[in-house]
Amino acid sequence: MNILRVPVTAGNMVEWVRKAATAINQLIQASEAPLPGPFADDSAANTGGVPVGGTYRKPDGTLGWRVS
């Protein structure tokens, strides 16, 4: 998932508010979605279908972020 980055200028305040609300909604949806796993490493996460840049649970309860 790509989190929206919001540039701010005085001329685009309405657009900024809309984009900020969209970004907040994306974060809420991401926090409510269950993470896949547990996976031991990136290779196991890949086999389990986690895309590059995706997060997954590790066996020790920490979060992993797939980088390759």
N, C-alpha and C positions, 0 to 999 in steps of 0.2 A: 504494500500500500504506500502510495506517495502522499505525504502530508503537504498540504497547501502552504506555500510561503506567501506572506501578504506584504507587499510594498506599500508604504504610506506616504502620500503627499496631500497637501491641502486641497487639491482639486479633485481627489477621488475618494472622498470620505464615505459616500454612500456605497460605492463599490468595495471599499475596504471593510465596511461593516458586514456586507454580504459575504465576502471571502472569509472574514474572521469567523462568522457564524458557521460557514461550511466546514472550516478547519476544526472548529469545536465539535461539530456533529461527527466528523470523521474520527476524532479522538475518542468520543463516547462510544461509537460503534466498535472501534478497535478494542477498547477496554472491556466490552461486554462479550466479545467473541472468545470462545475457548481456544487456547493455544494447542497446536498439535504436539505430540510427544508422549512420553519422554524419548529423546534421541541422544545418543552418546556424543555425537559430533556432527560436523557439517555433512560428511558423507552419508551418515545414517539419516539425517534430516532430508537430504536430497532423495534418497531411496523412498522416504516416507512422503514425498511430494511437496516439501517446503521449498518455495521459490527463493532464488538469490535475493537477499535483502529482507527475507521473512524472519519472523521470530518463532522460536520453539522452546518447549520445556526440556530441561536436562534432567537426568535421573536424580541429581542431588537437590532438585527444587529450584535451581537458578534458571535464568532465561538465557538462551543462546540466540545469536543473530547470524544467519547464514550469509557468509561472505564469498563462498566459492562453490 
